[in-house]
Amino acid sequence: MMDGETSYPLREEFADNTKLIRDRFYDFFNRITRLGEPKIDLEELNKSLTIKLEELPDSTKISEMFEKLNSKVVVSSKGKKNWSEEENIFFIWLIINYCELNRSDFTELVAIL
């Protein structure tokens, strides 16, 4: 096998992981959407972030973002140092909704870290 080639079992394992990630995301996503859109004070949220948000995407946009970002992972095997604005917004949405689902205050995460 030449450098840069991937063996078939490794590609199959990667495809299985991608499916697992998609399944886990949509399990989380479905639990969140049943709760409804979180009520977030963006002005207060922006005080805690270095990136400033004008709005949080709705569930339809988040689903589209997930598919787009997930497909990028499938195509690119390299990690990257800097995240795009879309990746940051997606991550913020995940954290806010994780906290909403677990009835915790997202600002407490900053104290933990």
ZABA-945592 format. One line per 8 residues: number of its first residue (from 1); their letters; for each residue x, y, z of C-alpha. Coordinates in steps of 0.05 Angstrom, whole numbers, padded with zeros to 5 digits, always signed. Example, Ala and Ser with C-alpha at 12.3 -4.5 7.8 and 13.67 -1.06 7.14 Angstrom:
REM ZABA-945592
1	as	+00246/-00090/+00156 | +00273/-00021/+00143
END
This chain:
REM ZABA-945592
1	mmdgetsy	+00000/+00000/+00000 | +00026/+00069/-00018 | +00029/+00130/+00028 | -00038/+00164/+00033 | -00078/+00103/+00015 | -00127/+00076/+00065 | -00143/+00003/+00074 | -00214/-00018/+00062
9	plreefad	-00228/-00039/+00135 | -00206/+00030/+00159 | -00253/+00065/+00110 | -00309/+00019/+00132 | -00295/+00035/+00206 | -00295/+00109/+00189 | -00362/+00102/+00154 | -00390/+00065/+00215
17	ntklirdr	-00365/+00122/+00261 | -00396/+00174/+00215 | -00463/+00137/+00219 | -00456/+00132/+00295 | -00442/+00207/+00300 | -00502/+00223/+00256 | -00547/+00176/+00297 | -00524/+00207/+00363
25	fydffnri	-00532/+00278/+00337 | -00603/+00266/+00313 | -00621/+00231/+00378 | -00598/+00293/+00415 | -00629/+00339/+00363 | -00697/+00305/+00368 | -00697/+00310/+00444 | -00680/+00384/+00439
33	trlgepki	-00732/+00400/+00386 | -00786/+00369/+00428 | -00770/+00421/+00482 | -00777/+00478/+00432 | -00727/+00533/+00415 | -00689/+00556/+00477 | -00703/+00626/+00502 | -00635/+00659/+00502
41	dleelnks	-00617/+00731/+00518 | -00566/+00742/+00463 | -00540/+00806/+00495 | -00525/+00768/+00559 | -00496/+00709/+00520 | -00450/+00755/+00479 | -00420/+00781/+00544 | -00393/+00711/+00556
49	ltikleel	-00366/+00699/+00486 | -00308/+00726/+00444 | -00350/+00713/+00381 | -00412/+00757/+00378 | -00477/+00727/+00354 | -00532/+00767/+00321 | -00580/+00707/+00327 | -00580/+00633/+00341
57	pdstkise	-00598/+00588/+00283 | -00665/+00552/+00287 | -00669/+00476/+00286 | -00676/+00472/+00210 | -00612/+00512/+00200 | -00576/+00471/+00253 | -00594/+00407/+00218 | -00567/+00435/+00153
65	mfeklnsk	-00503/+00459/+00188 | -00493/+00390/+00218 | -00499/+00355/+00151 | -00451/+00405/+00118 | -00400/+00400/+00174 | -00406/+00325/+00179 | -00395/+00317/+00104 | -00331/+00359/+00111
73	vvvsskgk	-00306/+00310/+00163 | -00318/+00252/+00116 | -00279/+00286/+00060 | -00222/+00313/+00102 | -00183/+00268/+00148 | -00139/+00324/+00174 | -00155/+00363/+00237 | -00151/+00438/+00234
81	knwseeen	-00127/+00492/+00282 | -00180/+00546/+00272 | -00255/+00537/+00268 | -00299/+00573/+00220 | -00354/+00620/+00244 | -00405/+00566/+00225 | -00369/+00514/+00267 | -00367/+00562/+00326
89	iffiwlii	-00441/+00577/+00321 | -00457/+00503/+00315 | -00415/+00489/+00377 | -00448/+00545/+00417 | -00517/+00519/+00397 | -00497/+00449/+00421 | -00473/+00475/+00488 | -00534/+00519/+00500
97	nycelnrs	-00581/+00462/+00483 | -00541/+00411/+00523 | -00548/+00456/+00583 | -00622/+00467/+00568 | -00633/+00392/+00565 | -00595/+00380/+00630 | -00625/+00441/+00664 | -00559/+00474/+00678
105	dftelvai	-00533/+00544/+00666 | -00483/+00549/+00609 | -00444/+00602/+00648 | -00427/+00548/+00699 | -00386/+00513/+00646 | -00338/+00571/+00644 | -00325/+00564/+00718 | -00312/+00489/+00710
113	l	-00263/+00499/+00653
END
